[in-house]
Amino acid sequence: MNTQVTPDSENKTSAAIQVNVRASRALPPVITLSEAAAARLQGLYANAHVGQLLRISVTTKGCSGKAYDMNFVAEAGEPGDERVTDKGVTVLIDRKAVLFLIGSEMDYQSSELESGFVFSNPNEKGRCGCGMSFHV
C-alpha cells in the first residue's frame, strides 16, 4: 500500500491523503466436484436423500489429527455454512472447515471392495498409515 500526503496550497494545516490499494485476487473455490462425485450426489439427492444436502466438515480424530466428516442434513444446513454449487450440485461446507478445504476436489471412486467419496486436498501435509486421517 502506497500513501502520499500533500499539503493544501491555500491551507497549510490541511492535507490531502491518497491511498493506493492493491487489487485483491480471486480466491480458489472452497471445493470442486469431479464428474463422478456430481453424478453420485445427483442420484442420492433424487432418491434416498430428497430435500437434503451433503454437509462436509473436518473433525479432530484419527492418527494424524483431522478427518473428513460427511452427513446429509436439511437443505438449510447450519447458520454460517458455505453453500458451494459445482456442476449443478450443491454441497454445504462447515464454516470451521473452509480453511482446511480451500482448493480441494471431491471425487467418487468405486472398486470391487469399496466405494465412496475421496478428497484431493492441496492443504494436506500428510496422512496416517490407514489413510483415514490427515494433518495440515
N, C-alpha and C positions, 0 to 999 in steps of 0.2 A: 504494500500500500504506500503510495506517494502522497505526501502532504506538502502543500505550498501555502505560505502565509504572505500576503502582500498588503502593505498599508494603503489605506484610502487616501487619495491625493488631497481631499479637502479636510478630512478629519483625521489627524494623526493617531487618535486613540482607538478608532475602529479598525478592524482588519477583515479582509475577505479571505475565507478559507476554501481551498479547492482540494477535494479528496478524490483520488483515482482509485477505484476499487476494481480488482481483478475479477473478470467474469468467472462465475462458477462453472465447473464442468458437470456434465450429466453423470449421475451415479449409475452403476450397473444395476440391472434388475435384481431384486432380492433373490428370486429363484426362477428358473425356467423349467419347462416340462419337455421331455422328449416326446416324439410322436407316440411311442408305445405307452408312456405314462398317461398322456392325454386321452388316448383311446380307452385305456383301462378305467380311468376315472369317469369318463363319459358313460361307460357301461355300468359302473357302480352307482352313479348318480341317477341313472334311468331305471334301475331295478331295485336293488336291496337298500339303497340309501337316498330315496326320493325325499327332497326337502332338506337335505343335509349337505354339508361341505366337509372336506377333509381339512383338519386343523393340524399344522405341523409345529412342533415345539422342540426345544432342546432341554433335556433333563440332566441332572447330575447323577450319574451312575456308571457302573462298569469299571473295568481295569484302568482305562485311560481318563476317565472323569466326565465325559459328555456322551450322550446318546440321543439319537433322533427318536421322537415320540409322535405318533400319529393317531388321531382319533376323529371319528365322524361326530360332528356337532350340528345343532340347529343352524340354519343359514346365517343368523345374526352374529353368531360367534361371541367372543368376549369383547368387552369395551377395549378399544385400542389395538385390536388385531389388525394386521395389514392384509388387505384383500389383493391378491395377485391373480390376474387373468392372463393366461397364455394359451394359445391355440384353441381359444373358445372355452376353456375350462378354468374355473375359479377355485383357488385354494386359499385358506386362511393361514397366516403366519403369526404365531405368538409374538407380541412386541418385544419380549425379552430375548427372542431367538434371532431377531433380524440381523444383528451384528455378526452372529455366528454363521449365517446362511448367505450373506451377500455374494452374488456371483455363482451360486450353486445350481446344479442341474439335477432334477429328479427323473429317474428312468424307471421303467418296469421291465424286469427280466424274469424269464421263465425257463426252467430246465426240468429234467426228469425227476430230480429230487426236491426242488424247491422253486417257489416263485414269490416275487414281492417287489416292492419299491426299493431302489437303491439310490444313493446320493453321490454325486461327484462334486466335492466341496473344495474349492481352492484355498480355503482358510484352514483346512486340516493340516496339522504338522505331523501327525502320526496316528496310528490305530493300534488297538490291543491285538494280541495274537489271534483271538477268535473273530475279530472284525466287528464286534458288536458295539464298541465304543471308540471314541476318538478324543484327541486333545488339540487345542489351538494355540 
